[in-house]
């Protein structure tokens, strides 16, 4: 927590507390297939409709339910 002293126009000094919370998650880079590479996804036997639905559900849960999400959500 950081506090700053402020002086009001009438000469009164007060402190304002500012809380700062920074959380970072670091994950390793894994080799994979880009979600827009339909040919590669099909060759892996993946259901692209299911993959799309699960991806959207995951992002929406992160943002709307948990409020904790990657700041630049993209596949």
C-alpha positions in Angstrom: 0.0 0.0 0.0 1.2 3.5 -0.9 0.1 6.6 1.0 0.3 10.1 -0.3 -0.2 13.3 1.7 -2.5 15.8 0.2 -3.2 19.3 1.3 -6.8 20.6 1.0 -7.5 24.2 -0.2 -8.3 25.1 3.4 -4.9 24.0 4.6 -6.0 20.6 6.0 -3.7 17.7 5.2 -5.0 14.2 4.8 -3.6 10.9 3.6 -4.9 8.9 0.7 -4.1 5.2 0.5 -3.6 3.6 -2.8 -3.5 -0.1 -3.0 -1.8 -1.7 -5.9 -2.2 -5.4 -6.8 -0.2 -6.9 -9.5 -0.4 -10.6 -10.3 1.5 -12.3 -13.1 1.2 -15.8 -14.2 4.1 -17.2 -16.2 3.6 -20.3 -18.2 6.1 -22.2 -20.4 5.7 -22.1 -24.2 4.5 -25.4 -25.7 4.6 -26.4 -29.3 1.2 -26.6 -30.8 -1.1 -25.9 -33.7 -2.7 -22.5 -34.3 -6.5 -22.5 -33.9 -6.9 -21.1 -37.4 -5.1 -24.0 -39.0 -8.1 -26.1 -39.9 -6.2 -28.6 -41.9 -3.9 -29.4 -38.9 -6.8 -29.6 -36.5 -8.7 -31.9 -38.8 -5.6 -34.1 -39.2 -5.4 -34.4 -35.4 -9.0 -35.6 -35.3 -10.3 -32.6 -33.3 -13.9 -31.5 -33.5 -13.5 -27.8 -34.5 -17.0 -26.9 -33.4 -16.4 -28.3 -30.0 -13.0 -26.6 -29.8 -14.6 -23.2 -30.7 -17.3 -23.7 -28.1 -14.9 -24.7 -25.3 -12.6 -21.8 -26.2 -15.4 -19.2 -26.0 -16.7 -20.7 -22.7 -13.2 -20.6 -21.2 -12.7 -16.9 -22.1 -16.1 -15.9 -20.8 -15.6 -17.8 -17.5 -12.2 -16.1 -17.0 -13.7 -12.7 -17.7 -17.2 -12.8 -16.4 -17.1 -15.4 -13.6 -13.6 -15.1 -12.2 -12.6 -11.6 -13.2 -9.1 -12.8 -13.7 -8.0 -13.0 -17.3 -5.2 -12.5 -19.7 -5.2 -8.8 -20.6 -5.1 -9.5 -24.3 -7.4 -12.5 -24.8 -6.9 -14.0 -28.2 -6.4 -17.5 -29.4 
